[in-house]
């Protein structure tokens, strides 16, 4: 994010906390939090007139897809895990950013 800020590009963050406990009850609670955050998020995107929507998680890909349909704004996603599997749950973004680190 600092790279964008150093280039004078304005960045607005909408954080969605992701829990570490994978049991079904906690995942259901997280999904509910995401769903109730949709109206607030749409309000912020409309207010900021964002050019790109950038997401990290499968659930936020669904939210980004809704934004894309409403506002005709592209969304990108980052795949963090080397073992990310193809899943029908993943929404097709406009672009994918793959992160890797090379250690010498």
FENJOQUI-V564827 format. One record per residue. N is the residue number from 1. PHI is phi in degrees with one decimal (999 if undefined). NEAR is the number of other C-alpha atoms within 12 Angstrom. D_LAST is the distance of its C-alpha to the last C-alpha in whole Angstrom. Layout:
n->N phi->PHI near->NEAR d_last->D_LAST
n->N phi->PHI near->NEAR d_last->D_LAST
This chain:
n->1 phi->999 near->13 d_last->24
n->2 phi->-60.9 near->10 d_last->24
n->3 phi->-59.0 near->10 d_last->23
n->4 phi->-64.0 near->11 d_last->26
n->5 phi->-62.2 near->11 d_last->28
n->6 phi->-64.1 near->10 d_last->27
n->7 phi->-88.1 near->10 d_last->28
n->8 phi->82.4 near->10 d_last->32
n->9 phi->-90.4 near->14 d_last->31
n->10 phi->-75.7 near->17 d_last->33
n->11 phi->-123.7 near->21 d_last->32
n->12 phi->-118.0 near->20 d_last->34
n->13 phi->-109.3 near->16 d_last->33
n->14 phi->-120.1 near->24 d_last->35
n->15 phi->-87.7 near->17 d_last->33
n->16 phi->-122.6 near->25 d_last->34
n->17 phi->-73.1 near->17 d_last->33
n->18 phi->-113.1 near->20 d_last->32
n->19 phi->-76.4 near->17 d_last->33
n->20 phi->-96.1 near->10 d_last->31
n->21 phi->-86.8 near->12 d_last->34
n->22 phi->-89.6 near->12 d_last->34
n->23 phi->-69.6 near->11 d_last->38
n->24 phi->-62.9 near->12 d_last->40
n->25 phi->-66.5 near->12 d_last->42
n->26 phi->-66.0 near->15 d_last->39
n->27 phi->-64.9 near->18 d_last->38
n->28 phi->-66.2 near->17 d_last->42
n->29 phi->-62.8 near->18 d_last->42
n->30 phi->-62.0 near->24 d_last->39
n->31 phi->-60.1 near->24 d_last->40
n->32 phi->-60.7 near->15 d_last->43
n->33 phi->-61.2 near->23 d_last->41
n->34 phi->-62.4 near->27 d_last->40
n->35 phi->-63.3 near->21 d_last->43
n->36 phi->-74.5 near->15 d_last->45
n->37 phi->-85.0 near->21 d_last->42
n->38 phi->-57.7 near->25 d_last->43
n->39 phi->-59.1 near->16 d_last->46
n->40 phi->-64.3 near->19 d_last->44
n->41 phi->-64.5 near->28 d_last->41
n->42 phi->-61.6 near->27 d_last->43
n->43 phi->-59.3 near->17 d_last->45
n->44 phi->-66.9 near->19 d_last->42
n->45 phi->-63.5 near->29 d_last->41
n->46 phi->-63.2 near->19 d_last->44
n->47 phi->-64.2 near->13 d_last->44
n->48 phi->-85.5 near->17 d_last->41
n->49 phi->51.0 near->19 d_last->41
n->50 phi->-60.0 near->27 d_last->38
n->51 phi->-85.6 near->21 d_last->36
n->52 phi->-137.7 near->27 d_last->34
n->53 phi->-110.3 near->39 d_last->33
n->54 phi->-117.2 near->35 d_last->30
n->55 phi->-128.1 near->33 d_last->30
n->56 phi->-121.3 near->31 d_last->27
n->57 phi->-114.8 near->29 d_last->29
n->58 phi->-56.8 near->30 d_last->32
n->59 phi->-64.1 near->29 d_last->35
n->60 phi->-70.9 near->36 d_last->34
n->61 phi->-64.9 near->33 d_last->34
n->62 phi->-63.8 near->29 d_last->37
n->63 phi->-62.4 near->36 d_last->38
n->64 phi->-62.4 near->38 d_last->36
n->65 phi->-63.6 near->31 d_last->38
n->66 phi->-61.8 near->25 d_last->42
n->67 phi->-58.0 near->33 d_last->41
n->68 phi->-60.0 near->27 d_last->40
n->69 phi->-66.2 near->16 d_last->43
n->70 phi->-76.8 near->15 d_last->45
n->71 phi->-105.0 near->21 d_last->43
n->72 phi->57.4 near->19 d_last->42
n->73 phi->-106.0 near->23 d_last->39
n->74 phi->-70.9 near->25 d_last->35
n->75 phi->-128.2 near->31 d_last->33
n->76 phi->-123.0 near->29 d_last->29
n->77 phi->-134.9 near->30 d_last->27
n->78 phi->-113.4 near->26 d_last->24
n->79 phi->-97.9 near->24 d_last->23
n->80 phi->-94.2 near->18 d_last->20
n->81 phi->-98.1 near->15 d_last->21
n->82 phi->-69.0 near->12 d_last->19
n->83 phi->-101.9 near->9 d_last->22
n->84 phi->-59.8 near->16 d_last->25
n->85 phi->-98.8 near->12 d_last->28
n->86 phi->-69.1 near->13 d_last->30
n->87 phi->-149.4 near->10 d_last->33
n->88 phi->-67.8 near->11 d_last->37
n->89 phi->-74.4 near->15 d_last->36
n->90 phi->-75.9 near->24 d_last->33
n->91 phi->-89.9 near->26 d_last->35
n->92 phi->-76.8 near->23 d_last->34
n->93 phi->-80.9 near->31 d_last->32
n->94 phi->-71.6 near->21 d_last->32
n->95 phi->-145.7 near->18 d_last->29
n->96 phi->-122.3 near->21 d_last->26
n->97 phi->-107.1 near->17 d_last->22
n->98 phi->-103.4 near->16 d_last->19
n->99 phi->-104.2 near->14 d_last->17
n->100 phi->-143.6 near->11 d_last->13
n->101 phi->-129.5 near->9 d_last->10
n->102 phi->-106.3 near->5 d_last->7
n->103 phi->-107.8 near->4 d_last->4
n->104 phi->-103.2 near->3 d_last->0
